[in-house]
Amino acid sequence: MEQKLLKELLDAVAAGAVTPDAALERLRNLPFEDLGFAKVDHHRALRKGYPETIFAQGKTPAQVAAIVTRMREHNSNVLATRCAPDVVEAVLAAHPDAVHHEMARAITITVEPPEIRPGFAAIVCAGTSDMSVAEEAAVTCEAMGTRVERVYDVGVAGLHRLLEQRPVLDSADVLVVCAGMEGALPSVVAGLVEQPVIAVPTSIGYGASFGGLAALLGMLNSCATGLSVVNIDNGFGAGVLAATINRIANKE
């Protein structure tokens, strides 16, 4: 339950439009709701400013669809990540207004549009092969009310492509930079800008990339300052952090 909805409910009780018993029933599942296979955290939006996100990987289509349904019944926006085709099919069948972000492997449902804050996050990726991870970060930012500018396929193999995008890089409040292979791009970007840079190693690369481990270790050992690193392929985590930084940077 969002803060706005909770305040409206309390105001209605104070005005006599809703009985205390009716309000209690609506608040009964506020902290969390036990579905047997999942404990849905309806309280998270009050604590964090954004609702719980559904990590669909490893869950059955029916489980994901059930969680989405319960969240919607509590007037919550929905973001589900790592959605396989059968999960997408199940959710869209139950909720035809859901939006499938194919490249990001994500699903969103907007019950109430988030407050769009000033500023933006630049979502940067080294190669087209990294776009799935970058899009997960971008969709996450947008779901949390942060505008994004996408800067794709600007890896170090052709550095002039990145330098052409300096106006976007310099004007962003925060940057998410995704790269596989040797993972050099975040260090380059962090050396060019004063804003915080969130590095995302991707699992793209040939054998010695070890599924993104080479990129991860390279980013962790970066000599560029103002650079933080999330887990391999964790576009969602990078998106949440970027949106949080943007929210704090533009807090009224």
Residue pairs with C-beta under 8 A, 6 or more apart in sequence:
1 30
1 42
1 43
1 45
1 46
1 74
1 75
1 76
2 45
2 46
2 51
2 75
2 76
2 112
3 45
3 46
4 112
5 75
6 46
9 18
9 23
9 26
9 27
10 23
12 18
12 23
13 19
13 20
13 23
29 42
29 74
30 42
30 43
31 41
31 42
31 43
32 39
32 40
32 41
32 42
32 43
33 39
33 40
33 42
33 70
35 66
35 67
35 70
37 63
38 59
38 63
38 66
38 67
40 52
40 67
40 70
40 71
41 52
42 52
42 71
42 74
42 76
44 50
44 51
44 52
45 51
45 76
49 247
50 114
50 143
50 144
50 240
50 243
51 71
51 76
51 77
51 78
51 79
52 71
52 76
53 79
53 80
53 81
53 140
53 236
54 64
54 67
54 68
54 71
54 78
54 79
54 80
54 81
55 80
55 81
55 82
56 64
56 80
56 81
56 82
56 83
56 84
56 87
56 107
57 81
57 82
57 84
59 67
59 87
61 86
61 87
61 89
61 90
61 91
62 90
64 80
64 83
64 87
64 90
64 91
65 87
65 90
65 91
65 93
65 94
65 95
68 78
68 80
68 91
68 94
68 95
68 98
68 107
68 109
69 94
69 95
71 78
72 78
72 95
72 109
72 111
75 111
75 112
76 111
77 108
77 109
77 110
77 111
77 112
77 114
77 143
78 98
78 107
78 108
78 109
78 111
79 106
79 107
79 108
79 139
79 140
79 143
80 87
80 91
80 106
80 107
80 108
81 104
81 105
81 106
81 136
81 140
81 236
82 105
82 106
83 91
83 100
83 105
83 106
83 107
84 105
87 107
88 100
88 107
91 98
91 107
92 98
92 100
92 107
95 109
97 109
98 107
98 108
98 109
99 107
99 108
99 109
99 110
100 106
100 107
101 107
101 108
101 135
101 139
103 131
103 132
103 135
104 132
104 135
104 136
104 138
104 139
104 235
105 132
105 136
106 135
106 136
106 139
106 140
108 139
108 143
114 143
114 144
114 145
115 145
116 145
116 146
116 147
117 145
117 146
117 147
117 246
117 247
117 250
118 250
119 146
119 147
119 172
119 173
119 246
119 249
119 250
120 146
120 147
120 148
120 149
120 171
120 172
120 173
120 246
121 141
121 146
121 147
121 148
121 149
121 172
121 173
121 174
121 175
121 176
121 239
121 242
121 243
121 245
121 246
122 148
122 149
122 151
122 168
122 169
122 172
122 174
122 175
122 176
123 134
123 135
123 137
123 138
123 141
123 148
123 149
123 150
123 151
123 175
123 176
123 178
123 242
124 134
124 151
124 152
124 154
124 162
124 165
124 169
124 175
124 176
124 177
124 178
124 185
124 189
125 131
125 133
125 134
125 151
125 152
125 153
125 154
125 177
125 178
125 179
126 153
126 154
126 155
126 156
126 177
126 178
126 179
126 180
126 181
126 185
127 153
127 155
127 179
127 180
127 181
127 204
128 152
128 153
129 180
129 202
129 204
130 178
130 179
130 180
130 202
130 204
131 152
132 235
133 178
133 200
133 202
133 233
133 234
133 235
134 150
134 152
134 176
134 178
134 200
134 235
135 235
136 235
136 236
136 239
137 176
137 178
137 200
137 235
137 236
137 238
137 239
137 242
138 148
138 150
138 235
138 239
139 239
140 235
140 236
140 238
140 239
140 240
140 243
141 147
141 148
141 176
141 239
141 242
141 243
141 246
142 148
144 239
144 240
144 243
144 244
144 247
145 243
145 247
146 242
146 243
146 246
146 247
149 168
149 172
151 162
151 165
151 168
151 169
153 161
154 161
154 162
154 165
154 185
155 161
155 162
155 179
155 181
155 185
156 162
156 184
156 185
156 188
159 188
162 169
162 185
162 188
162 189
166 192
169 175
169 189
169 192
169 193
170 193
172 193
172 195
173 195
173 245
173 246
173 249
173 250
174 195
174 196
174 197
174 198
174 242
174 245
174 246
174 249
175 189
175 193
175 195
175 196
175 197
175 198
175 242
176 197
176 198
176 200
176 235
176 238
176 239
176 242
177 185
177 186
177 189
177 190
177 197
177 198
177 199
177 200
178 185
178 200
178 201
178 202
178 235
178 238
179 185
179 186
179 199
179 200
179 201
179 202
179 215
179 219
180 201
180 202
180 203
180 204
180 205
180 209
180 212
180 215
181 204
181 205
181 206
181 209
181 214
181 215
182 205
182 209
182 214
182 215
182 218
183 199
183 201
183 214
183 215
183 216
183 217
183 218
183 219
184 218
186 197
186 199
186 200
186 219
186 222
186 224
186 227
186 229
187 199
187 218
187 219
187 222
187 223
187 224
187 227
188 224
189 197
190 197
190 199
190 222
190 224
190 225
190 226
190 227
191 224
193 226
194 226
195 226
196 226
196 227
196 228
196 245
197 224
197 226
197 227
197 228
198 227
198 228
198 229
198 230
198 238
198 241
198 242
199 219
199 222
199 227
199 228
199 229
199 230
200 229
200 230
200 233
200 234
200 235
200 238
201 212
201 213
201 215
201 216
201 218
201 219
201 229
201 231
201 232
201 233
202 212
202 215
202 232
202 233
203 209
203 211
203 212
203 232
203 233
204 212
205 211
205 212
205 214
205 215
208 214
209 215
211 232
212 232
212 233
213 232
215 232
216 229
216 231
216 232
219 227
219 229
220 229
222 229
228 241
230 237
230 238
230 241
231 237
